[in-house]
Amino acid sequence: MTPGTNGYQAYRRTQIETAPPEQLILMLYDGAIRFARNARRALEAGDKQKAHTELTRAQDVVSELIGSLDMEAGGELAANLYQLYRYMYQRLVQANIRKSVEPIDEVVQLMGELRDGWYEGVIQGKAQATQDRGPGG
């Protein structure tokens, strides 16, 4: 373990525990993309074990995204996201079994589009709404 690792882990844990739900979803998208890209690099380098580890991490993140859906309150949007998350999960499993980068690239692209849409629609929208209220809002 390198010096400062425990401090970083404590900081990261606090960041996650205190983040608003909207920010947590953004962090999950970022994590899934990061793990998938790491898996791709590992496959290109011939490191199948690291690729497996990173793909499993990406799958875990997608599972968290599935678990975050409120199917009752979310209606059609939640149902559509559920189908998309399940598809991405299956593609990550295929990438892991076949040791193929094609499914990884597809998931990174889809996840990136979702991440950007979430950021623009929810994170920036919330910031704009706060700004529109003005001081003492």
DABELLIN-V540830 format. One record per backbone hydrogen bond with DSSP energy under -0.5 kcal/mol. NH is the residue of the N-H (numbers start at 0). CO is the residue of the C=O. E is the energy in kcal/mol with one decimal. If there is no record, write none. Layout:
BEGIN
nh=NH co=CO e=E
nh=NH co=CO e=E
END
This chain:
BEGIN
nh=4 co=1 e=-1.9
nh=7 co=3 e=-2.4
nh=8 co=4 e=-2.9
nh=9 co=5 e=-2.3
nh=10 co=6 e=-2.4
nh=11 co=7 e=-2.9
nh=12 co=8 e=-2.5
nh=13 co=9 e=-2.4
nh=14 co=10 e=-2.5
nh=15 co=11 e=-2.3
nh=16 co=12 e=-2.7
nh=17 co=13 e=-1.8
nh=18 co=14 e=-0.8
nh=18 co=15 e=-0.5
nh=22 co=19 e=-0.7
nh=23 co=19 e=-2.0
nh=24 co=20 e=-1.9
nh=25 co=21 e=-1.5
nh=26 co=22 e=-2.4
nh=27 co=23 e=-2.2
nh=28 co=24 e=-2.5
nh=29 co=25 e=-2.6
nh=30 co=26 e=-2.5
nh=31 co=27 e=-2.7
nh=32 co=28 e=-2.3
nh=33 co=29 e=-2.6
nh=34 co=30 e=-2.9
nh=35 co=31 e=-2.3
nh=36 co=32 e=-2.5
nh=37 co=33 e=-2.5
nh=38 co=34 e=-2.2
nh=39 co=35 e=-2.3
nh=40 co=36 e=-2.5
nh=41 co=37 e=-2.3
nh=42 co=38 e=-2.6
nh=43 co=39 e=-2.5
nh=44 co=40 e=-1.7
nh=45 co=42 e=-1.2
nh=46 co=41 e=-2.6
nh=47 co=45 e=-1.3
nh=50 co=46 e=-2.2
nh=51 co=47 e=-2.4
nh=52 co=48 e=-2.3
nh=53 co=49 e=-2.7
nh=54 co=50 e=-2.7
nh=55 co=51 e=-2.4
nh=56 co=52 e=-2.0
nh=57 co=53 e=-2.4
nh=58 co=54 e=-2.5
nh=59 co=55 e=-2.3
nh=60 co=56 e=-2.1
nh=61 co=57 e=-2.3
nh=62 co=58 e=-2.4
nh=63 co=59 e=-1.9
nh=64 co=60 e=-2.3
nh=65 co=61 e=-2.3
nh=66 co=62 e=-2.4
nh=67 co=63 e=-1.3
nh=68 co=64 e=-0.5
nh=68 co=65 e=-1.2
nh=70 co=68 e=-0.9
nh=73 co=69 e=-3.1
nh=74 co=70 e=-0.8
nh=76 co=73 e=-1.0
nh=77 co=73 e=-1.2
nh=78 co=74 e=-2.0
nh=79 co=75 e=-2.6
nh=80 co=76 e=-2.7
nh=81 co=77 e=-2.5
nh=82 co=78 e=-2.0
nh=83 co=79 e=-2.2
nh=84 co=80 e=-3.3
nh=85 co=81 e=-2.6
nh=86 co=82 e=-2.1
nh=87 co=83 e=-2.5
nh=88 co=84 e=-2.6
nh=89 co=85 e=-2.5
nh=90 co=86 e=-2.3
nh=91 co=87 e=-2.3
nh=92 co=88 e=-2.1
nh=93 co=89 e=-2.4
nh=94 co=90 e=-2.5
nh=95 co=91 e=-2.0
nh=96 co=92 e=-2.5
nh=97 co=93 e=-2.9
nh=98 co=94 e=-1.4
nh=99 co=94 e=-1.2
nh=104 co=100 e=-2.7
nh=105 co=101 e=-2.0
nh=106 co=102 e=-2.3
nh=107 co=103 e=-2.8
nh=108 co=104 e=-2.2
nh=109 co=105 e=-2.6
nh=110 co=106 e=-3.2
nh=111 co=107 e=-2.3
nh=112 co=108 e=-2.1
nh=113 co=109 e=-2.3
nh=114 co=110 e=-2.8
nh=115 co=111 e=-2.6
nh=116 co=112 e=-2.3
nh=117 co=113 e=-2.7
nh=118 co=114 e=-2.8
nh=119 co=115 e=-2.7
nh=120 co=116 e=-2.8
nh=121 co=117 e=-2.7
nh=122 co=117 e=-1.4
nh=123 co=118 e=-3.0
nh=125 co=121 e=-2.3
nh=126 co=122 e=-2.0
nh=127 co=123 e=-2.7
nh=128 co=124 e=-2.3
nh=129 co=125 e=-2.1
nh=130 co=126 e=-2.3
nh=131 co=127 e=-2.7
nh=132 co=128 e=-1.3
nh=133 co=129 e=-0.8
nh=133 co=130 e=-0.8
nh=136 co=133 e=-2.0
END
